[in-house]
Amino acid sequence: MEIVYAVDAAFRANEYVATVGFFDGVHAGHRFLIEELKNIAAEQGRKSVVFTFSEHPRKVLHSDFQPALITTLEEKLFQLSSTGVDACVVLDFTLEMSMLSAYQFLYTILFSQYRVRTLLVGHDHRFGHNRAEGFADYKKYGQEMGLEVVQAQRYSTPEFTHISSSEIRLALLQGDVLKANKLLTYTYSFEGEVIGGFKVGRKIGFPTANLKPFNTEKLIPGTGVYAVIIKWKADQLKGMMNIGLRPTLDNGKSVSFEINIFDFDKDIYNEQLEVSFIQKIREEQKFDGIEALIEQLNRDKQTVLEVLG
């Protein structure tokens, strides 16, 4: 997949079939849309292009908005490349761009600057200043400038009638990583650096790596204990992760991200880990004492091993 961050004359030498969106997560619905995009491009003998944005538009428009991203820009581009689309244009969403009407965006950026000749619009997607116009307007404007505008089909499955980034965020916040992974079509993960912790886990036979997420805008699943796969360098390791307040140990109000990696005793302070969430196995809870906690951790480990096979 070719990635374009700015005006590129070589890229603009041809005519394209495109779709536009933020594509957070690049989930099953997005993939259905992109498959339709590729089919139209193949029929027309043109290249398929996805237009997306480097920053969440709401972050630009509202300075106090804190994104809860399913994918960072790097992750999003990786997932987009897996769809087989020919190219991705990463636009910088600015206040100036937000003031463009739908017609101006279609003509100035898509039609003139990037030579888009067919635009596939998501069934519920709106763009332009204040998102004031809809598909009928886009189609009319397109006809005026020689740009074919097509509305995509709505995607659903027998199991999920509604598939969206918002639905996935909600599932993750509720700890339902099984649902989130199905909607995404891949395993949700985040990366972080191993930092110093309280070192209590080592004393009770369950040493933990305390993780500091790299990207503060990346959504972290809700509190609880999870079966996880940890990627460290070239190794894929099994383990369990607790996200929460460590109530048995009176950790206060600071949320911690602790991973117990099974059968592992290497020094990985300051190392980078990627944690993939397979299944939540229980809620975080407070125990009567350390012995009760140890007993539960042993049960958790057996449950995780069964989950991970």
NUMI-956485 format. One record per atom (N, C-alpha, C): x, z negated, y negated; residue in three letters. Coordinates in steps of 0.1 Angstrom, whole numbers, plus 5000, padded with zeros to 4 digits. Each point is the difference from the previous one (the first is absolute). Example, Ala and Ser with C-alpha at 12.3 -4.5 7.8 and 13.67 -1.06 7.14 Angstrom:
<sedos>
513249225057Ala;499150004988Ala;500950004988Ala;499650074989Ser;500950004989Ser;499249924989Ser;
</sedos>
This chain:
<sedos>
500850005012Met;499250004988Met;500950004988Met;499750094991Glu;500850014987Glu;499349904991Glu;500949924993Ile;499549904990Ile;500550044986Ile;499050014991Val;500350044986Val;499649894991Val;501049964992Tyr;499749894990Tyr;499850054986Tyr;500450134997Ala;499950054987Ala;499850155001Ala;499950064988Val;499850155000Val;501150075007Val;499750085009Asp;501150075008Asp;499650155001Asp;500850094993Ala;499650144999Ala;499950065014Ala;500949965009Ala;500050065014Ala;498749965007Ala;499649874998Phe;498749965006Phe;498850084995Phe;500150034987Arg;498850074993Arg;500050155002Arg;501050055008Ala;500050145002Ala;498950065008Ala;499349915008Asn;498950055009Asn;498749944995Asn;498950035007Glu;498749954997Glu;499649905011Glu;499349904997Tyr;499849895009Tyr;498549965002Tyr;499849935012Val;498749935002Val;500449855000Val;499249934992Ala;500449864997Ala;498849905001Ala;500449875001Thr;499049894998Thr;500749904992Thr;499249914994Val;500649904991Val;499449865003Val;500949905000Gly;499549865002Gly;501249915000Gly;499749875000Phe;501049905001Phe;500549985014Phe;499150025010Phe;500450005014Phe;500749875005Phe;499549894995Asp;500649875005Asp;499749985015Asp;501049995008Gly;499949985014Gly;500050125008Gly;499750124994Val;499950125008Val;499349985013Val;498849954999His;499249965011His;499350125007His;499149965010Ala;499350105008Ala;499250104992Ala;499349954989Gly;499350084991Gly;500850104993Gly;501249954995His;500950094992His;500550115010His;500349965012Arg;500650095010Arg;499050115003Arg;498749975001Phe;499050095002Phe;499950104989Phe;500149954987Leu;500050084988Leu;501250105000Leu;501149955003Ile;501350085000Ile;499950115011Ile;499449965012Glu;499950105010Glu;499150124995Glu;498949964993Glu;499250114994Glu;500750084990Glu;500849934992Leu;500950074990Leu;500950105007Leu;500749965011Lys;500950095007Lys;499350125006Lys;498749985005Asn;499350115006Asn;499650104989Asn;499649954988Ile;499750104990Ile;501250074995Ile;501149934999Ala;501350074996Ala;500450105010Ala;499849975013Ala;500450105011Ala;499150124999Ala;498749984997Glu;499050124999Glu;500450084988Glu;500549944989Gln;500350084988Gln;501550055000Gln;500849965010Gly;501450045000Gly;500849934989Gly;499649884996Arg;500649934989Arg;500649875006Arg;500849934991Lys;500649875004Lys;499049894996Lys;500049895008Ser;499249884997Ser;500849904992Ser;499349944990Val;500749904991Val;499149884997Val;500649885002Val;499349884996Val;500649954987Val;499149984990Phe;500449944987Phe;499749855001Phe;501049924997Thr;499749855000Thr;500749944987Thr;500049874999Phe;500649934988Phe;501049905004Phe;501049984992Ser;501149905003Ser;499549864997Ser;499049984991Glu;499549874997Glu;498550005002Glu;499449895003His;498649995001His;499450024986His;499150104998Pro;499450034987Pro;499549874993Pro;499449915007Arg;499449884994Arg;501149914994Arg;501250015006Lys;501149924995Lys;500550054986Lys;499950134998Val;500350064987Val;499049974990Val;498750015004Leu;498949984990Leu;499849854997Leu;500349915009His;499749864998His;501349925003His;500749954990Ser;501349945002Ser;499949875009Ser;498949945001Asp;499949885008Asp;499550035014Asp;499950135004Phe;499550035013Phe;501249985010Phe;499849935011Gln;501049985010Gln;499650085013Gln;500750115003Pro;499650085011Pro;500249925013Pro;499250035010Ala;500249955014Ala;500150125008Ala;501250065001Leu;500350135006Leu;500149995015Leu;499450105007Ile;500150015014Ile;501450065003Ile;500350104992Thr;501350075001Thr;500850004987Thr;501349985000Thr;500850024989Thr;500150164998Thr;500650044989Leu;500150154998Leu;500950065011Leu;501149935004Glu;500850055011Glu;499350015013Glu;499249905003Glu;499250005013Glu;498950104999Glu;499450024989Lys;498950104998Lys;500650145003Lys;501250034994Leu;500650135002Leu;500450025015Leu;500449905006Phe;500450015014Phe;498750035008Phe;498949934998Gln;498850035007Gln;499450134997Gln;500150054987Leu;499550134996Leu;500850115008Leu;501349985001Ser;500950095007Ser;499550025015Ser;499549895005Ser;499650005014Ser;498750085003Ser;499350044989Thr;498850085001Thr;500350155002Thr;501250044997Gly;500350145001Gly;499750084987Gly;499649934989Val;499750084988Val;501350064995Val;499950114993Asp;501250074996Asp;500849934989Asp;499349944990Ala;500749944989Ala;499249894994Ala;500649924992Cys;499449894993Cys;500650004986Cys;499150004990Val;500449984986Val;499749864995Val;501049934996Val;499849864995Val;499950004985Val;498849984995Leu;499850004985Leu;500249864995Leu;500549994988Asp;500149884992Asp;498749984993Asp;499149915004Phe;498849974993Phe;500349934987Phe;499650064989Thr;500349944987Thr;498749984992Thr;500149934989Leu;498849984991Leu;499650144995Leu;501050094997Glu;499650134996Glu;499350085010Glu;500449985013Met;499350075010Met;498649955002Met;499849874998Ser;498749945002Ser;499050054990Ser;500550054989Met;499150054989Met;499650145003Met;500650075009Leu;499650145003Leu;498650005006Leu;499250104996Ser;498750025006Ser;500250065014Ser;499050015008Ala;500150075013Ala;500550144998Ala;499450074990Tyr;500350144998Tyr;501550014996Tyr;500549914991Gln;501450014996Gln;500949975011Gln;499749915009Phe;500949975011Phe;500050125010Phe;498850065002Leu;500050115009Leu;500850124994Leu;499850034988Tyr;500650124994Tyr;501549974996Tyr;500349894993Thr;501349984995Thr;501049975012Thr;499649915008Ile;501049965011Ile;499950085013Ile;498850005006Leu;499950075013Leu;500150154999Leu;499150064991Phe;500050155000Phe;501250064993Phe;500349954988Ser;501150064993Ser;501449965004Ser;500249865001Gln;501349955003Gln;500450025014Gln;499149975010Tyr;500450015014Tyr;499350115008Tyr;499350094993Arg;499550125006Arg;499149975012Arg;499249904999Val;499049975010Val;498950104999Val;499650065011Arg;498950114999Arg;498849955008Arg;500149905009Thr;498949945007Thr;500249855000Thr;499049934996Leu;500049854999Leu;499049955010Leu;500449915009Leu;499149935009Leu;499849864994Leu;498849974997Val;499649874994Val;499449915011Val;500549885001Gly;499449905009Gly;498549984997Gly;499249975010His;498650004999His;499549914989His;500749894997Asp;499649904990Asp;501149984989Asp;500950104999His;501149984990His;499650054987His;500449934990Arg;499850044986Arg;501349994992Arg;500250084990Phe;501250004992Phe;499750044986Phe;500949994991Gly;499850034986Gly;499749884992Gly;500050004987His;499849894991His;498749925004His;500249875003Asn;498949915004Asn;499250055012Asn;500650105007Arg;499350055012Arg;498650034998Arg;499850064988Ala;498650024995Ala;499350125007Ala;500750095005Glu;499450125006Glu;500150005015Glu;499250095007Gly;500050015014Gly;500350145006Gly;499750015012Phe;500450135007Phe;499450124994Phe;498749994996Ala;499450124994Ala;500750054988Ala;500549904992Asp;500850034988Asp;501350075004Asp;500749945010Tyr;501350055004Tyr;499850155004Tyr;499050025008Lys;499850145006Lys;499750104988Lys;499249964990Lys;499750084989Lys;501350034992Lys;500849904997Tyr;501250024993Tyr;500950095008Tyr;500149985013Gly;500950095008Gly;499650144999Gly;498750035001Gln;499550144999Gln;500450064987Gln;500049934989Glu;500450054987Glu;501550044999Glu;500849925008Met;501550034999Met;500550085012Met;499250025010Gly;500550075012Gly;500649915010Gly;499549875000Leu;500449905010Leu;498949975009Leu;500150035013Glu;498949965010Glu;500149855002Glu;498849944999Val;499949865002Val;499149975012Val;500549945010Val;499249975012Val;499949855003Val;498849965004Gln;499849865003Gln;500249975015Gln;500849905003Ala;500349975014Ala;498949935007Ala;500050015013Gln;498949935008Gln;500349855000Gln;498949935001Arg;500249855002Arg;500449975014Arg;501049915001Tyr;500549965013Tyr;499549875005Tyr;499649995012Ser;499649875006Ser;500250025015Ser;499949885007Thr;500150005015Thr;498949925006Thr;499750015012Pro;499049925006Pro;500249854998Pro;501349964999Glu;500449864999Glu;499949964985Glu;500550094991Phe;500149974986Phe;499350104991Phe;498949964994Thr;499250094992Thr;500650014986Thr;500849904996His;500650004987His;501549985002His;500850094995Ile;501549995001Ile;500650024986Ile;500649904995Ser;500650014987Ser;501249904999Ser;500750024989Ser;501249914997Ser;499449864998Ser;498949994993Ser;499449864997Ser;499649935012Ser;499450085010Glu;499649945013Glu;501249955007Glu;501250075000Ile;501249955007Ile;500649884993Ile;500050004987Arg;500549884993Arg;499249885003Arg;498650015001Leu;499249895004Leu;500349955014Leu;500250095009Ala;500349975014Ala;501349925001Ala;501050054992Leu;501349935000Leu;499949864994Leu;499349994990Leu;499949874993Leu;499249905009Leu;499250055009Gln;499249925010Gln;500849985012Gln;501250065001Gly;500849985012Gly;499750105011Gly;499050094998Asp;499650095010Asp;500950125001Asp;501249975005Val;501050115000Val;499650115011Val;499349965010Leu;499550095010Leu;499250114994Leu;499049964991Lys;499250104993Lys;500850084991Lys;500949934992Ala;500850074990Ala;500850115007Ala;500649975011Asn;500950095007Asn;499250125005Asn;498849985005Lys;499150115004Lys;499750094989Lys;499749944988Leu;499650084989Leu;501250084994Leu;501249945001Leu;501250064995Leu;500550115009Leu;499849985013Thr;500550085011Thr;501549975003Thr;500549894994Tyr;501449965003Tyr;500049854998Tyr;501149935004Thr;500149854999Thr;500449964986Thr;499349914994Tyr;500349954986Tyr;501349925001Tyr;500850014989Ser;501249935000Ser;500549974986Ser;500949914998Phe;500749984988Phe;501449965002Phe;500950024990Glu;501449985001Glu;500449884991Glu;501049935004Gly;500549894991Gly;501449965004Gly;500549914992Glu;501349945002Glu;499949865006Glu;500949975010Val;500049875006Val;500749904990Val;499349904996Ile;500649904991Ile;500049865007Ile;500749914993Gly;500149865005Gly;498649935000Gly;499849915010Gly;498749935001Gly;500249865002Gly;499049935006Phe;500149865002Phe;500749955012Phe;500350105009Lys;500849985013Lys;499349905009Lys;498749984999Val;499349915009Val;499850065013Val;499750135000Gly;499750085012Gly;501149995010Gly;501250004996Arg;501249995009Arg;500049875007Arg;499649894993Lys;500149875005Lys;498949985011Lys;498950085000Ile;499049985010Ile;499950115010Ile;501150085000Gly;500150115011Gly;499450134996Gly;499650014988Phe;499450134995Phe;500650044987Phe;501350055000Pro;500750044988Pro;499250114994Pro;499950004987Thr;499350104993Thr;500950074989Thr;499750134998Ala;500650074989Ala;499050004989Ala;500349954988Asn;499250004989Asn;500150134992Asn;498950074998Leu;500150134994Leu;499550004985Leu;500850074992Lys;499650024986Lys;499650154999Lys;498750044998Pro;499750144999Pro;500750074989Pro;500450125003Phe;500750084990Phe;499150044988Phe;498850045003Asn;499150054990Asn;498849914998Asn;500049944988Thr;499049904996Thr;498650064999Thr;499950144999Glu;498750064999Glu;499450045014Glu;500849985010Lys;499650035014Lys;499149895005Lys;498850045006Leu;499149915005Leu;500549935012Leu;499949865000Ile;500449925012Ile;498749965007Ile;499950015013Pro;498849965007Pro;499749854998Pro;498749965002Gly;499649874998Gly;500749905008Gly;499849874997Thr;500749895007Thr;499650005015Thr;501049955008Gly;499749995014Gly;501350035008Gly;499950005013Val;501150035009Val;499750135007Val;501150095000Tyr;499950145004Tyr;501050035011Tyr;499650095009Ala;500950065009Ala;500650124992Ala;501450005000Val;500750104992Val;501150075008Val;500450124995Ile;501250065005Ile;500950014988Ile;501249955002Ile;501050004989Ile;501150105002Ile;500250084990Lys;501150105000Lys;501249944992Lys;501149995007Trp;501249954994Trp;501150105004Trp;500550074990Lys;501050115002Lys;499450105010Lys;500650015012Ala;499550105010Ala;499149935010Ala;499949874999Asp;499349925011Asp;498549984997Asp;499250015010Gln;498549974999Gln;499849875008Gln;499649894993Leu;500049875006Leu;498549944999Leu;499749925010Lys;498749945001Lys;500049864993Lys;498949964994Gly;500049874994Gly;498649974995Gly;499949884993Met;498749964994Met;500349964986Met;499150024991Met;500249974986Met;498849914995Met;500449904992Asn;499149924994Asn;500050034985Asn;498850034994Ile;499850024986Ile;499249884995Ile;500549924991Gly;499249894996Gly;500749894993Gly;499449885000Leu;500549894992Leu;500749895008Leu;500250025013Arg;500649905009Arg;499449874998Arg;498749985002Pro;499349874997Pro;500649885008Pro;500450025013Thr;500549895008Thr;501249944994Thr;500850094993Leu;501349964994Leu;499949974985Leu;498850004995Asp;499849974985Asp;500850094992Asp;499850135001Asn;500850104993Asn;499550024985Asn;499049934996Gly;499450024987Gly;499250124999Gly;500050074988Lys;499150114998Lys;500850135000Lys;501350005005Ser;500850125001Ser;499850075013Ser;499550124999Val;499850085013Val;501350055005Val;500249985013Ser;501250045007Ser;499750115010Ser;501150075003Phe;499950115010Phe;501149975010Phe;499649945011Glu;501049955010Glu;499850085013Glu;501150055006Ile;500050085012Ile;500849935010Ile;499449975012Asn;500849965011Asn;500350125009Asn;501250045001Ile;500450125008Ile;500449955014Ile;499350055010Phe;500249955014Phe;501450045005Phe;500649915007Asp;501350025007Asp;501050064991Asp;500249944988Phe;500950064990Phe;500749884993Phe;501350014998Asp;500749894994Asp;501150054990Asp;499950124995Lys;501050054991Lys;499849954985Lys;501049994993Asp;500049964985Asp;499550124992Asp;498850004995Ile;499550124993Ile;499649964985Ile;500649894995Tyr;499849974986Tyr;500450124991Tyr;499250034990Asn;500250114991Asn;499850145006Asn;499650005013Glu;499850135006Glu;498550054997Glu;499850135002Gln;498750074998Gln;499350015013Gln;498749955000Leu;499150025012Leu;498850074996Leu;499550085010Glu;498650064998Glu;499149945011Glu;498949944995Val;499149935009Val;498750095001Val;499650035013Ser;498850085003Ser;499049905006Ser;498850004995Phe;498949915004Phe;499250065011Phe;500049945012Ile;499350055011Ile;498649935002Ile;500049874999Gln;498749935001Gln;500149864995Gln;498949954994Lys;500049864996Lys;499549925012Lys;500749895002Ile;499749925012Ile;499249874997Ile;500249954988Arg;499249884996Arg;500249984985Arg;499149914995Glu;500149964986Glu;501149894999Glu;500649994988Glu;500949894997Glu;499249875001Glu;500649895005Gln;499349885001Gln;501049884999Gln;499549884996Lys;500849884999Lys;499949925013Lys;501149965005Phe;500149925013Phe;500349854997Phe;499749925009Asp;500249854998Asp;501549964999Asp;500850095006Gly;501549964999Gly;500850125006Gly;501349985000Ile;500950105004Ile;499850045015Ile;499749905009Glu;499850025014Glu;498850105002Glu;499049974993Ala;498850095001Ala;500350144995Ala;500850014990Leu;500450134995Leu;500850075010Leu;501049935006Ile;500850075010Ile;499250055012Ile;499049925005Glu;499250045011Glu;499250134996Glu;499550004988Gln;499250124995Gln;501050124999Gln;501249984995Leu;500950114999Leu;500450065013Leu;500149925010Asn;500250055014Asn;498950085005Asn;498749954997Arg;498850085004Arg;500050134992Arg;500450004987Asp;500050124992Asp;500950105005Asp;501249955005Lys;501050105005Lys;499550075012Lys;499349935009Gln;499550065012Gln;498950104997Gln;499249964990Thr;498950104996Thr;500650124994Thr;501049994992Val;500750114993Val;500750095011Val;500649945010Leu;500650085010Leu;499050085008Leu;498849945002Glu;499050075007Glu;499550124991Glu;499849984987Val;499650104991Val;500950124999Val;501349965000Leu;501150104998Leu;500450075013Leu;499549945011Gly;500250065013Gly;501549995005Gly;
</sedos>
